[in-house]
Amino acid sequence: MKRDLTSIFDLTKDEIYEIFELTKDLKEKQKKGIEHKLLKDKTLAMVFEKPSLRTRVTFETGMTQLGGHAIYLAPADIQMGKRESVKDVAKNLSRWVDIIMARVFSHSTIKELAENADVPVINGLCDLEHPCQILCDLFTIIEKKGTLEKVTIAFVGDGNNVCNSFIAASARLGFKLHVATPVDYQPNKEYMAQAKNLYWTDKPEAAIRDADVIYTDVWASMGQEAEAELRKRIFRPFQINSELLKNANKKDYVIMHCLPAHRGEEITDEVLDGPHSIVFDQAENRLHIQKGIMVFLCKNS
């Protein structure tokens, strides 16, 4: 039976840690220059409805390092649902490639791809979740803090796809998660109901008070450009800046951001580039975790 990663909920706790161990091994091999062509002669199709820096470069580079090949399909190349149905795209690609990664607007598109493809499908981002990002982030936190069991993560900003995936991961793994959003911008209610160690507030200073990790993301995601000015006004008190960080009790906290950052909006330069920031370590790990995900899915399909 083939495996997909459309959501964090597709994985068990043990499988998440298996991916982390695999990622650690692959990262060590890459750093030491040890060949690890575990997907030799395999082909990855990368379907993009939204542009990306990190997702494209890390998946394509990762597949090359694993001995395979990646094909980039730009937004104009396929036009899923317009030029050709999602179902037919899935069935066609399944005859040609070994794995599919798609970065799309709607979660329903990812689900339809996975339901109709005969090869593993990876959610490279959709409106509901960003599972690759959160697996990357949790792997990075373990590198920096040694564990997730005693760590409190504070997510400050919009209750978006990244936030939803953090909540799903908390439900699976049990770590403490504090979420601070404006009242009308809360995360998915069904996801929130499944996480036992979740604390929601509309006061960012309360969320970060006992946090080991302070995380933020853009206030307006792709597709929400028309709301950008309104969101800037509403989210202004949620900016991660030196004044807000005075409320953090733990002096060894780390700052995370999934990027791209709108500097001066959700986070200031002095924080993003400051001594607590691990943002670019986090960005590097997208490469390593996605290699782990691809190997895991191919091995178990």
Secondary structure, DSSP 8 states (H G I E B T S, - for coil): ----BSSGGGS-HHHHHHHHHHHHHHHHHHHHT----TTTT-EEEEEESS--SHHHHHHHHHHHHTT-EEEEE-HHHH-BTTTB-HHHHHHHHHHH-SEEEEE-S-HHHHHHHHHH-SS-EEEEE-SS--HHHHHHHHHHHHHHHS-STT-EEEEES---HHHHHHHHHHHHH--EEEEE--GGG---HHHHTT-TTEEEES-HHHHHTT-SEEEE--SS-TT-GGGHHHHHHHHGGG-B-HHHHTT---TT-EEEE-S---BTTTB-HHHHTSTTB-HHHHHHHHHHHHHHHHHHHHHT-
